[in-house]
């Protein structure tokens, strides 16, 4: 019998989740960056810059950006590794990957970037391929998060590091009522007004609540074989950056 999983607050067959997540991102791809700016008040750009700084990249390194979406974090990564380095951007969704490629080309980020449509759970790269792997706001949409973490750990070189930037659990109890109101009332309304898609943004809010909290995700990374795992709470824990190493 097929196992069930979560699609937001719904329980659905595992085979159905990937199709429904794909439909969400097909719908929002063209307006995704605008909505990110609106719904985070621009803070997502600061979170992503922090992640790239914590990656400790050096010129000439090989980096993989998983679930690279519309390419905003990839633009920062490409500049860090420089012309001697290499960046591979993957996304399971062709629409998101296409938008990301167009925007990176428009920004002049060419020459050291390649694009691969790929599932985070089954990355099509040899073992020990990358000095650093990043995934920003993509892990919560993966059906089997443990498989994705193991796949990324396998693709890291010894000495490499994985950075996971994702929505998490607020650390300040006083934040929670306002955060819930914004997530379940304001955000879907903004999705309807700006992106013409209320349902997709309701799903994105629900998917945040179903994602593992800070300590649970740290333990999952350790179980995937990563070591020296740690996390940094951003914006009161609304977002957390996890970092682990392959030793």
N, C-alpha and C positions, 0 to 999 in steps of 0.2 A: 504494500500500500504506500502511496506517495505521501511524504511528510508535508506538514504544513509549516508556514512561517508567517511573519508579520509583514503587512503592507500598511504602514502607518499603524492605526489601531485595529485594522481588519486582520482576520486570520484567513490566509489564502494558501492554495497549494504552491509548493516551491517553484514548480514550472511556470506558474502564472505570474509570480512576482517580477521576474526579469522582464517579461513583456510589458507589465504595467508600469514599472519604473522607466522602461524605454519610452513608453508613450508620454510620460510626464516630461522627460527631457526633450523629446521631439517637440513638444508643445512650447516649452519655455526657452529653447536655445537662443532664439534671436533677441530676447529681452532679458536674458539671464543676468548680464552684467549690470544693466540698469536696475533690476530688482535687487541685486546684491547691495548696490549703493544705497538704495532707498531703505531697504529693510534693516540694514546694519548701520545706517547713518554714516556710511563711508568707512566704518571701523574694519571691515573685512580686509581692506588694503593694508592697514597697520598690522593686523594679525598675520597676514601672508608675508609681509616684510620681516616680521619677527622670526617666522619659521625659517625663512631663507638665511637670515643671519645666524640662527642656531645650527643650521646645517654645516657651517664651517667650510664652505666650498673653496677649492683652490683652482686656479687656472689649469686646464688640461684634464680635469676629472671627467668621468662618465657618469651621467645622472639620468635617472628615470623618474618621470612625473606621471603617476598613475591617476586615472580619472581626471585628466588634465583639463577637461571642460573647455572653457573659452580662452584659456591660455594666459590668464593674467599672472599666475605664479610662474609659469614657464618662461615668461619674458624676463623675470628677475633671475631665474636660474641660468638662463642662457648667457646673460651678461656676466655672471659670476665665473662660469667655466671658460668663457672666452673662445677665441677662434681655434685654439688648440684642443679644446674640450669637445664634448658631445652630449647632447640632450635628446632623449627619446620621450615623446609625449604620447601617452595612450589614453584611450577612452573606449568604453564598450559601445557608446552611442555615436553613430556616424554624424548625426546633425551637430552635436556638441563639438566633435572633433573637427568638423568642417568649419564651423564658426571660429574655433580657436586658431586654426591654421590661417584663415583669412586675416584675422586680427594681428597675428604675429607677423605675417608678411607685410601688412600695411604699416606696422611699426618698425619695419626694417630688420626684424629678427629672422635672418636666413643664414644658411651655410653650415651652421652647427646644430640644426634641429631636424629630426625626422619624426614621422607620425605613424602610429600603428594602432589600428582598431583591435582592441584586445580585452578580454575578460580578466579582471583583477585576480580572480580565483585560479586562473590557468595562464599565467604570463608566458608568452612564447619566446623566452630568452634562455640561453644556457645558464647553468649554475655559475656563480661568482662573476657576474658581468658588470656590476655597477658599484661605483664608490659611494653613491648616495641614492636613496629612493624617497620620494615624497608622495603623499596623498593628502589632498586638502579638500575637506567637505565632500568626500566620496565614499568613505568606508561605511557610513551608516546605510547607504543604498545597496550594499553588497549582501546577497542572500546568506552566504557562508563566510562570515568574517574571519573565522579561524583559518579557513583555506586560503583566503587572500593574504593574511599575515604570513602564513607559511610559504606561500608562493613568492612573496616579496623578500622574505628572509633567505630563501634559496638563491634568488637572483643577485643578492648582495655579495660583493667581494669580502673576504676576511678583512676586518678592520673597517668595513663600511657601516653606514648608519641609515636607519629608517626614521622618518619624521611623519607623524600622523597629526594633522590639524583637523579638529572636528568640534562640532557643538557638543557640550557636555552638561554637567549638572551644576547649577549655580551654588556657590559656597555660602552665600549670604541669604539666610531665610527670608529677610525682608524683601529681597528681590523677586521671590517666587510669584506672589500674586500679580504684580505688575507684568512680569515676564509671561505668565500664563495668559493674561488678558491680551497682551500684545500679540502673542503667538497664535491664539485661536480666534481672536476677534478682528484685530487690526490687520495682521498679515494677509489672511485670505481676502479681505476687502481690497488691500493694495494690489494683490495679485489680479483681482478682477478688473480694477481700474487701469492698471499699467500694462499688464501682460495679457488681459482678457481671459484669464484662467484662474478662477477661484479654487477649483478642486485640486489642482496640482500644488498650489501653495498650502492648502490645508494638509495634503499628504506630507509635504516637506516639514511642516510644523510637527505633525504626529511622528514622523520618522526620527526627529531629534529626541523626542521623549522615549522612544523605544531603544535608543542607542545606549550601549554600556556606559556606566559612569567612569570617572577617572581611574579609580583603583581597579575596577573590573577590567578595563581595557589594558592597563599596565600588566595585569596578570595574564591576559590573553597573549600579549606580546612576549612575555617570558615563556609561556607554554609553546610558542611558535619557535623558540630557540634563540631569541634575542636576549642580550645581557646588558647590564648597566642601564636598565630602563628607568626613566624618570618622566615627570610631566610638569608643565608650567600652566597654571590657571591664568586666563586672560579675561578681562572684563568681568571680574568676580566669579569666574568659573562658567560663564555662559559658553565660553570656548576654552578648550584645552589643547596644548601642544604636547604630544608624547614623543619621546626620542629614545631609541634603542640601538644597540650596536651588535654587529656580528663579529665575534672574536675568534 
